[in-house]
């Protein structure tokens, strides 16, 4: 289920980083200090990789959702 803006704004930091999953490996990580960072989790050649896409609020949600698609299909992003 995709994240909605209200859920992201109301996310509170915990003792450990909190992950709010969006879809397709995309999630928002809320750090214990309160920072919110978009991350993309994927596999390449059988190994798990993690990519930071930007801070919440600095980059729009629609643009963030398009980035993993461009990573999976690099020819389409040109």
C-alpha positions in Angstrom: 0.0 0.0 0.0 1.5 3.4 -1.0 2.4 5.8 1.7 0.2 8.9 2.2 1.5 12.3 3.2 -0.4 12.4 6.5 1.3 9.1 7.6 4.7 10.5 6.7 4.2 13.8 8.5 2.9 12.0 11.7 5.8 9.5 11.8 7.7 9.8 15.1 11.3 8.7 15.7 11.9 5.7 17.9 15.0 4.2 19.6 15.9 2.5 16.3 15.3 3.7 12.7 11.7 3.2 11.7 10.9 2.1 8.1 7.6 3.2 6.4 7.3 1.0 3.3 5.8 2.4 0.1 6.0 -0.1 -2.7 8.5 -1.9 -4.9 11.4 -1.6 -2.4 10.9 2.1 -1.8 10.6 3.3 1.9 11.0 6.2 4.1 13.4 5.8 7.0 12.8 7.9 10.1 16.0 8.1 12.1 16.2 8.3 16.0 17.2 12.0 15.6 14.0 12.7 13.6 15.4 12.9 10.1 13.3 11.4 7.2 15.2 9.9 4.2 13.8 8.2 1.2 15.6 4.9 0.5 15.3 2.2 -2.2 16.2 -1.4 -1.4 17.0 -3.8 -4.3 19.0 -6.8 -5.4 21.8 -6.8 -7.9 23.6 -10.0 -8.9 22.0 -11.7 -5.8 23.3 -9.1 -3.4 21.0 -6.7 -1.5 21.7 -3.0 -2.2 20.5 0.2 -0.6 20.2 3.5 -2.3 19.5 6.9 -0.6 17.2 9.0 -2.8 16.8 12.2 -0.8 15.3 13.9 2.2 11.6 13.9 2.7 10.2 17.3 1.8 13.2 18.3 -0.3 12.1 15.9 -3.2 8.4 15.4 -4.1 6.8 12.0 -3.5 6.0 11.6 -7.2 9.6 12.2 -8.3 10.9 9.8 -5.7 8.4 7.1 -7.0 9.8 7.6 -10.5 13.5 7.1 -9.5 13.4 3.4 -8.8 11.7 2.8 -12.1 14.5 4.7 -13.9 17.1 2.6 -12.0 15.4 -0.6 -13.1 15.1 0.7 -16.7 18.1 2.9 -17.4 17.4 3.2 -21.1 14.0 4.6 -20.4 15.4 7.4 -18.1 17.4 9.0 -20.9 
